[in-house]
Amino acid sequence: MRHLNRKNICTPTKDDISIKNVKKHYGFELTPCDSKMTPNDSKMDFENDSKMTPNDSKKNQIDSKMTPNDSKIPKSIKSLKYICDFCNKCYSKNSNMRKHEKTCKVKKESETLIINQEEEIKQMKLEIEELKTKTIITNNTHNCNNTNNIHIHINNYGEEDTKYITKQYILNLLQKPYTAIPELIKHIHFNEEHPENQNIKITNKKEPYVKILKDNKWELHNKKDTISDLIDKQHSTLNETKIQKKVDKYLDEDDKDRIEQFNEQYVNDDKDLMNKLYKESEIMIINYS
């Protein structure tokens, strides 16, 4: 097929037959250019017909008895055709088809439809999460016709209740300063005894978003910025003045040296340390979401 569609047609070596007739004979699809026969093509067909030998005539009779199945295009020939997956237009070269796909209207319409559907799905998920938040979590225990209802109100992100976190707990964390921040995030936002602070989640690790509860609504926020902000908050908590006094009073010199080294790396934005803290915090949020 590619040979027949060449711009510069080969010179005949035996009989001069038009390309159109060759395609018809072998059951190939005709291109728009084939329908535009030139006077030379018509003349060529006439001359070829007039030069037919008895053997040629017999061959034509056999060809005329071909069934529709015989004229089907073989798979090997079909593989030479390049077809647009969106509008089914055919091209002789792969490069031509790729150029077409960049401006294919059907492809653009399909992509627009997919984007709109994804946006609708995201919006629906947000609405579902919002409804879940507003729904009262009820635990009905029937015992002697008595019903106990437990109502949990989830705090907005940044408004967590941390009264249960003691200075002694933070002091224990600081004995291992390099794991203190992820552990503190877990203790605040994923504490089973304090579900009211479960206001952050990552439901799809492939997406660059994180969900946080803000103004009593679940919103999508930039994952990297939100986790980095969360890490900074916990670092500030670990370095409060009251905590530092406890450190000076109760921890030994080795612990103090480790804390000092950790804080120095953190303040200087040590690349390895910041990547480690980010990955550990992200994985912990994903596991508990």
C-alpha positions as CSV (number, residue, x, y, z in Angstrom):
1,M,0.0,0.0,0.0
2,R,2.8,2.4,0.8
3,H,4.5,1.6,-2.5
4,L,1.3,2.3,-4.4
5,N,0.8,5.6,-2.6
6,R,4.3,6.9,-3.4
7,K,4.4,10.5,-4.8
8,N,6.9,9.4,-7.5
9,I,5.4,6.3,-9.1
10,C,7.8,3.6,-10.4
11,T,8.3,3.2,-14.1
12,P,6.4,0.2,-15.5
13,T,8.6,-2.7,-16.6
14,K,6.0,-4.9,-18.3
15,D,2.5,-3.3,-18.5
16,D,1.5,0.2,-17.9
17,I,-1.6,-0.1,-15.6
18,S,-3.1,2.7,-13.5
19,I,-2.5,2.7,-9.7
20,K,-6.3,2.9,-9.2
21,N,-6.9,-0.3,-11.1
22,V,-4.2,-2.1,-9.2
23,K,-5.8,-1.1,-5.9
24,K,-9.2,-2.2,-7.1
25,H,-7.8,-5.5,-8.2
26,Y,-6.3,-6.3,-4.8
27,G,-9.2,-4.9,-2.8
28,F,-7.3,-1.9,-1.3
29,E,-9.1,1.1,0.0
30,L,-9.0,4.1,-2.4
31,T,-7.7,7.4,-1.2
32,P,-9.3,10.8,-2.1
33,C,-6.5,11.3,-4.6
34,D,-7.4,8.0,-6.4
35,S,-10.9,9.4,-7.2
36,K,-9.3,12.2,-9.2
37,M,-8.3,10.3,-12.4
38,T,-6.3,12.2,-14.9
39,P,-6.9,11.9,-18.7
40,N,-3.7,9.9,-18.8
41,D,-5.1,7.3,-16.4
42,S,-8.3,7.0,-18.4
43,K,-6.3,6.6,-21.6
44,M,-4.0,4.2,-19.9
45,D,-7.0,2.0,-18.9
46,F,-8.3,2.0,-22.4
47,E,-5.0,1.1,-23.9
48,N,-4.5,-1.7,-21.4
49,D,-8.0,-3.1,-22.1
50,S,-7.3,-3.0,-25.8
51,K,-4.1,-4.9,-25.3
52,M,-5.6,-7.8,-23.4
53,T,-4.6,-11.2,-24.5
54,P,-6.9,-14.3,-24.2
55,N,-5.0,-15.3,-21.1
56,D,-5.7,-11.8,-19.6
57,S,-9.4,-12.2,-20.5
58,K,-9.5,-15.5,-18.8
59,K,-7.8,-14.0,-15.7
60,N,-10.4,-11.2,-15.6
61,Q,-13.2,-13.7,-15.7
62,I,-11.7,-15.5,-12.6
63,D,-11.3,-12.1,-10.8
64,S,-14.9,-11.2,-11.5
65,K,-15.9,-14.3,-9.6
66,M,-14.3,-13.1,-6.4
67,T,-16.5,-13.1,-3.3
68,P,-16.7,-10.2,-0.9
69,N,-14.6,-12.2,1.6
70,D,-11.8,-12.5,-1.0
71,S,-11.6,-8.7,-1.4
72,K,-11.1,-8.1,2.3
73,I,-7.8,-6.4,3.2
74,P,-5.3,-8.8,4.7
75,K,-4.0,-8.0,8.3
76,S,-0.5,-7.5,7.0
77,I,-1.8,-4.7,4.8
78,K,-3.9,-3.2,7.5
79,S,-0.9,-2.9,9.7
80,L,0.6,-0.5,7.1
81,K,-2.2,2.0,7.6
82,Y,-1.9,4.6,10.4
83,I,-5.3,5.3,11.9
84,C,-6.2,8.1,14.4
85,D,-7.6,6.5,17.5
86,F,-10.0,9.4,18.0
87,C,-11.6,10.2,14.6
88,N,-10.4,7.1,12.5
89,K,-8.8,9.2,9.8
90,C,-6.1,7.2,7.9
91,Y,-2.6,8.2,7.1
92,S,0.2,6.6,5.1
93,K,2.9,7.8,7.5
94,N,3.0,7.7,11.3
95,S,4.5,11.2,11.4
96,N,1.5,12.6,9.5
97,M,-0.9,10.9,11.9
98,R,1.0,12.3,14.9
99,K,0.8,15.8,13.5
100,H,-2.9,15.3,13.0
101,E,-3.5,14.2,16.6
102,K,-2.1,17.5,17.9
103,T,-5.0,19.3,16.2
104,C,-7.6,16.5,16.2
105,K,-10.9,18.1,17.3
106,V,-12.4,14.8,18.4
107,K,-9.3,14.2,20.6
108,K,-9.6,17.7,22.2
109,E,-13.3,17.1,22.9
110,S,-12.5,13.7,24.5
111,E,-9.8,15.3,26.7
112,T,-12.1,18.1,27.7
113,L,-14.8,15.6,28.7
114,I,-12.4,13.6,30.8
115,I,-11.1,16.7,32.6
116,N,-14.7,17.8,33.4
117,Q,-15.5,14.3,34.6
118,E,-12.5,14.2,36.9
119,E,-13.4,17.6,38.3
120,E,-17.0,16.4,39.0
121,I,-15.7,13.3,40.7
122,K,-13.4,15.4,43.0
123,Q,-16.2,17.8,43.8
124,M,-18.5,14.8,44.6
125,K,-15.8,13.3,46.9
126,L,-15.5,16.6,48.7
127,E,-19.2,16.8,49.2
128,I,-19.3,13.3,50.5
129,E,-16.5,14.0,53.0
130,E,-18.4,17.1,54.1
131,L,-21.5,15.2,54.7
132,K,-19.6,12.6,56.7
133,T,-18.2,15.4,58.9
134,K,-21.5,16.9,59.5
135,T,-23.1,13.6,60.3
136,I,-23.2,12.8,63.9
137,I,-21.1,9.7,64.8
138,T,-23.6,7.7,66.8
139,N,-22.9,4.6,68.8
140,N,-26.1,3.1,69.8
141,T,-25.8,0.6,72.6
142,H,-29.1,-1.1,73.5
143,N,-29.0,-2.5,77.0
144,C,-32.2,-2.5,79.0
145,N,-33.7,-0.1,76.5
146,N,-30.9,2.5,77.2
147,T,-29.3,4.3,74.3
148,N,-25.9,6.1,74.5
149,N,-25.2,8.6,71.8
150,I,-21.6,9.8,71.3
151,H,-21.2,13.1,69.5
152,I,-17.7,14.0,68.1
153,H,-17.0,17.4,66.7
154,I,-13.8,17.6,64.6
155,N,-11.7,20.7,65.1
156,N,-10.6,22.8,62.2
157,Y,-7.0,22.4,61.0
158,G,-4.8,24.7,63.1
159,E,-7.3,24.7,66.0
160,E,-6.5,21.4,67.6
161,D,-7.0,20.7,71.3
162,T,-3.5,19.9,72.6
163,K,-4.2,20.2,76.4
164,Y,-3.5,16.5,76.8
165,I,0.0,16.8,75.6
166,T,2.3,17.1,78.7
167,K,5.7,18.6,79.0
168,Q,7.0,15.2,80.1
169,Y,5.8,13.6,76.9
170,I,7.6,16.1,74.8
171,L,10.7,15.7,77.0
172,N,10.6,12.0,76.2
173,L,10.3,12.7,72.5
174,L,13.3,15.0,72.5
175,Q,15.6,12.2,73.7
176,K,15.3,11.0,70.1
177,P,15.0,14.4,68.3
178,Y,15.3,13.1,64.7
179,T,12.0,11.1,65.1
180,A,10.2,13.6,67.5
181,I,8.4,15.6,64.8
182,P,6.6,12.7,63.0
183,E,5.7,11.2,66.4
184,L,4.3,14.5,67.6
185,I,2.2,14.8,64.4
186,K,0.8,11.3,65.0
187,H,0.1,12.0,68.7
188,I,-1.9,15.1,67.8
189,H,-3.7,14.3,64.5
190,F,-4.1,10.5,64.7
191,N,-4.6,9.8,68.4
192,E,-7.4,7.3,68.8
193,E,-8.2,8.8,72.2
194,H,-8.7,12.2,70.6
195,P,-10.5,11.8,67.3
196,E,-11.6,15.5,67.4
197,N,-8.1,16.4,66.0
198,Q,-8.2,14.1,63.0
199,N,-8.5,17.0,60.6
200,I,-5.9,16.1,58.0
201,K,-5.7,13.2,55.5
202,I,-4.1,11.9,52.3
203,T,-6.5,9.6,50.5
204,N,-4.5,9.3,47.2
205,K,-0.7,9.3,47.5
206,K,-0.3,9.9,43.8
207,E,-2.1,13.3,43.9
208,P,-0.2,16.5,45.0
209,Y,-3.0,17.3,47.4
210,V,-3.9,16.9,51.0
211,K,-7.3,17.2,52.6
212,I,-7.7,19.5,55.7
213,L,-10.8,20.5,57.6
214,K,-11.2,24.3,57.3
215,D,-14.3,26.3,58.3
216,N,-16.0,22.9,58.9
217,K,-15.4,21.9,55.3
218,W,-12.9,19.5,53.8
219,E,-10.7,21.3,51.4
220,L,-7.9,20.3,49.0
221,H,-4.6,22.0,49.7
222,N,-1.1,21.7,48.3
223,K,0.4,18.6,49.9
224,K,4.0,19.8,50.0
225,D,3.3,23.2,51.5
226,T,0.8,21.8,54.1
227,I,3.2,19.1,55.3
228,S,6.1,21.5,55.5
229,D,4.0,23.9,57.5
230,L,2.9,21.0,59.8
231,I,6.6,20.1,60.4
232,D,7.4,23.7,61.2
233,K,4.6,23.9,63.8
234,Q,5.8,20.8,65.6
235,H,9.4,22.0,65.6
236,S,8.2,25.3,67.2
237,T,6.3,23.2,69.8
238,L,9.4,21.2,70.7
239,N,11.4,24.4,71.2
240,E,9.1,26.4,73.4
241,T,10.7,28.2,76.3
242,K,9.0,26.1,78.9
243,I,10.2,22.9,77.1
244,Q,13.8,24.3,76.9
245,K,13.8,24.9,80.6
246,K,12.8,21.2,81.2
247,V,15.5,20.1,78.8
248,D,18.2,22.1,80.7
249,K,17.0,20.7,84.0
250,Y,16.3,17.1,83.3
251,L,18.2,15.8,80.3
252,D,21.9,14.8,80.3
253,E,24.6,16.4,78.1
254,D,24.5,13.7,75.4
255,D,20.7,14.4,74.9
256,K,21.3,18.2,74.8
257,D,24.1,17.8,72.2
258,R,21.8,15.7,70.0
259,I,19.0,18.3,70.3
260,E,21.4,21.1,69.6
261,Q,22.8,19.3,66.5
262,F,19.3,18.6,65.3
263,N,18.1,22.2,65.7
264,E,21.2,23.5,63.9
265,Q,20.6,21.2,60.9
266,Y,16.9,22.2,60.9
267,V,17.6,25.9,61.0
268,N,20.1,25.6,58.2
269,D,17.6,23.6,56.1
270,D,19.8,20.6,55.8
271,K,18.6,18.8,52.7
272,D,18.9,15.2,53.9
273,L,17.2,16.1,57.2
274,M,14.3,18.0,55.6
275,N,13.7,15.2,53.1
276,K,13.7,12.6,55.8
277,L,11.2,14.5,58.0
278,Y,8.9,15.2,55.0
279,K,8.9,11.6,53.8
280,E,8.3,10.1,57.3
281,S,5.5,12.6,58.0
282,E,3.9,12.0,54.6
283,I,4.0,8.2,55.0
284,M,2.6,8.4,58.6
285,I,-0.4,10.6,57.4
286,I,-1.1,8.2,54.5
287,N,-1.0,5.2,56.8
288,Y,-3.5,6.7,59.3
289,S,-5.8,8.5,56.8
